[in-house]
Amino acid sequence: MKIVFYSTNSNHYAQGKMDFRMIPSCADQWKELKDKYPHFDFTVVMQKPGMFIYDDDGNKIQSDAVKYIFVEEKDSSAEKIAALILEQKPDVAIAITYWTQPFDWMAIKDSMIAEILKNNNVKTVCHDLKTSEICFDKYRTHQFLTENNFNCAKAVYVHHEMFYAERSRLVIAENIYKENVLSQIKKLKIPLVIKDTLGLSSFGMDVVTTYDEARHILTSKRNNGDRLVEEFLQGPSFGVEVYGTDGNYTVTDPLINSVNQFGLTSPKQNVKLGPAVNQRLHIPELKKEILRLANLLNFSGIAQIDLLFSDDKWYIIEINSRISGMTQTMAASMKKSLYELILFSAGLVDFEPEYSSVMNLKFPLLSEDKRKLMSKQKFVCGVNQIENKEARQLREVGYSEVIFGQNETINGTMENLETLKSLFPEEMEMIFYNNAKKLAEYIEK
């Protein structure tokens, strides 16, 4: 069976600016997959950087496990990429969608390609365009959740052009839209979180504790786009993933996430731990709701859902129709590779997920020797490093992400944490260490 994976990008890619390194390498993981499933023929059609699927280390690709076809920037339209995929005559095409800044919109492009492939009678594993559009726009996500009676925070949508309608129309003496929006915001329960409706993850969010603060942000020069003003729910942050297609879905147990000083999950700073199975968290009820969500959105492949557990209830915060920052961690929890998990989500391989305890912990940038030393620890599943070589601020230079554990209990993973602390005392940042301890205490109590 010929499988074509495709991966796209919307941003200019300058080789050498962003450095993404994985241990084990992508080449090693493709070889492991090919050895396990020799009856599959793997091809990747991709725009660089090809996060998670390609080692861009300047070396010539030499692998019998996978064939790469690179898309030039001039040929990057959905139509031309679909044509490249069709030239490979695949039995099935699978989108490997990841995130980009400033807009988390790659799922939309991949869905456009999928539509063309399906119209050419190619079996395709990718979320429908409507689904990707709903997940991309936080306002549309909120509308979908409320219309379908899912628990979510109360919110008010702020349409930027209407909020400032009087600026370009001198005939307007008073902005009735702005007056109404501000009156609706006054009815929300403090504190509030103000979100960019189209931005990536928690980037650009503000948490405010008074109505005046909210009004100030919305009327300041910082407000340059549509916003969603939500009640800021109090409680721990979690995430789950969904794998499958055509109504046949697997919902994972949740991982708990640490939050920053503003109470928000930050992709560059948070710790992930789990799975959480404590009875007081009502996991069966949660999975039932997420399964209902998956069927309504007709997921196809991998999707991730951000959650909050507040006042003994689960609330949906965000839906991501793509691979997420927790996908590799969930794969490690199942003792599977990321690539095998992708095949599972496409319905091409079958196994019954059995979860082990794992943690995803951030370190500052590590030397190659330190990364190799860390990866040699028996309990370490993977080490990923993302480095921005043109960053001007320290917080933007990047980080190393270490996934470890695969234990029967959380206590075993916490023992692994102590081992890493003893081996790398200078590199272990105490904020992440302390956050990990707090997460373990919460899900174990």
Buried (B, 14 or more C-beta within 10 A) or exposed (E): EEBBBBBBBEEEEEEEEBBBBBBBEBBBBBBBBBEEBEEBBBBBBBBBBBBBBBBBEEEEBEBEBBBBBBBEEEEBEBEBBBBBBBEBEBBBBBBBBBBBEEBBBBBBBBBBBBBBBBEEEBBBBBBBBEBBBBBBBBBBBBBBBEEEEBBBBBBBBBBBEBBBBBEEEEEEEEBEBBEEBBEBBEEBEEBBBBBBBBBBBBBBBBBBEEBEBBBBBBEEEEBEEBBBBBBBBEBBBBBBBBBBBEEEBBBBBBBBBBBBEEBBBBBBBBBBBBBBEEEEBBBEEBBEBBBEBBEBBEBBBBBBBBBBBBEEEBBBBBBBBBBBBBBBBBBBBBBBBBBBBBBBBBBBBEEEBEBBBBBBBBBBBBEEEBBEBBBEBEBBBBBBBBBBEEEEEEEEBBBBBBBBBBBEEBEBBBEBBEBBBEEBEEBBBEEBBEBBBBBBEBBEE
